[in-house]
Amino acid sequence: MSKKLKDAYTLSSKEDTINLYKYWSKNYDKDFAVRNNYKSPQKVVKYFLKYSKQNDTPVLDVGAGTGLIAVYLKKKISIPIHAIDISKEMLDQSRQKKCYEKIIIADLNKKLNVGNCTYGAIVSSGTFTHGHLEANVLKELLRVVKPNGLFVISIHQSFFIKGGFKNQLESFGSMINNLKIHKVYIYGKIGSKIFNKDKVLITTFRKNC
Ligand SMILES: C[S@@+](CC[C@H](N)C(=O)[O-])C[C@H]1O[C@@H](n2cnc3c(N)ncnc32)[C@H](O)[C@@H]1O
């Protein structure tokens, strides 16, 4: 595991998060995504395309970072996507890609300045993981999603129980439906080998009407 990834997994405060991503933002795509053949954004897009319907818009990309999900999504379909992230510098990188209709700088651990039932879908990759966001954030995201809105989020496999996702999803009970969990590798092959065999659970469900 690279030092930066280790630093990311052990973040323990808002300030540390902001500082790490400020430092990482300019070379995140090259240094992390390309170098490690990082696949989570593409996998989230794959499952979004599989389960979404025409009216699942606008889409909110949670912990959007430098905008990798939006780049892949916009290659496939033309729909409005908004980005939300705590890191101004990561979002500055995403701005250059011109893939988001709206960019919001906000701490997802707090109540969002977003109206009830605003979004048709939530997508997220790499943000529900060690040192980042835990399952309690899902309650606020459920508030801002329209009835029948779609969630397609990656959750690090080894954080699913520790981060409270199993309990949170169970406690949603009849507030959600069609829960499906797909286990996929986070990283693709480099040469002929997958060097890092970590997995994420691409978790999909809809908010009940
Ligand atoms: C590993 S990056 C993932 C970025 C992008 N989704 C991707 O897959 O490349 C995690 C992102 O989560 C954001 N993040 C971490 N804690 C956050 C918080 N409390 N509120 C909002 N964003 C947060 C970071 O700023 C960072 O951009």
The ligand as a MOL file (V3000), in Angstrom:
LIG
                    3D

  0  0  0     0  0            999 V3000
M  V30 BEGIN CTAB
M  V30 COUNTS 27 29 0 0 0
M  V30 BEGIN ATOM
M  V30 1 C -10.4290 8.7110 -2.1820 0
M  V30 2 S -11.1750 10.2470 -2.6100 0 CHG=1
M  V30 3 C -12.3720 9.6910 -3.8020 0
M  V30 4 C -12.6140 10.7180 -4.8790 0
M  V30 5 C -13.4100 10.2120 -6.0640 0
M  V30 6 N -14.7640 9.8870 -5.7030 0
M  V30 7 C -12.7140 9.0200 -6.6790 0
M  V30 8 O -13.2540 7.8980 -6.6470 0
M  V30 9 O -11.6090 9.2250 -7.2050 0 CHG=-1
M  V30 10 C -12.2240 10.6150 -1.2000 0
M  V30 11 C -12.8920 11.9770 -1.2660 0
M  V30 12 O -13.7600 12.1090 -0.1340 0
M  V30 13 C -13.7200 13.4530 0.3000 0
M  V30 14 N -14.1720 13.5440 1.7060 0
M  V30 15 C -13.6040 12.9580 2.7880 0
M  V30 16 N -14.2730 13.3160 3.9130 0
M  V30 17 C -15.2750 14.1380 3.5220 0
M  V30 18 C -16.2960 14.8480 4.2210 0
M  V30 19 N -16.4200 14.7880 5.5690 0
M  V30 20 N -17.1760 15.6020 3.5150 0
M  V30 21 C -17.0560 15.6850 2.1530 0
M  V30 22 N -16.0950 15.0550 1.4310 0
M  V30 23 C -15.2230 14.2810 2.1120 0
M  V30 24 C -12.2570 13.8380 0.1170 0
M  V30 25 O -12.0560 15.2280 0.1010 0
M  V30 26 C -11.9100 13.1450 -1.2030 0
M  V30 27 O -12.0780 13.9880 -2.3170 0
M  V30 END ATOM
M  V30 BEGIN BOND
M  V30 1 1 1 2
M  V30 2 1 2 3
M  V30 3 1 2 10
M  V30 4 1 3 4
M  V30 5 1 4 5
M  V30 6 1 5 6
M  V30 7 1 5 7
M  V30 8 2 7 8
M  V30 9 1 7 9
M  V30 10 1 10 11
M  V30 11 1 11 12
M  V30 12 1 11 26
M  V30 13 1 12 13
M  V30 14 1 13 14
M  V30 15 1 13 24
M  V30 16 1 14 15
M  V30 17 1 14 23
M  V30 18 2 15 16
M  V30 19 1 16 17
M  V30 20 1 17 18
M  V30 21 2 17 23
M  V30 22 1 18 19
M  V30 23 2 18 20
M  V30 24 1 20 21
M  V30 25 2 21 22
M  V30 26 1 22 23
M  V30 27 1 24 25
M  V30 28 1 24 26
M  V30 29 1 26 27
M  V30 END BOND
M  V30 END CTAB
M  END
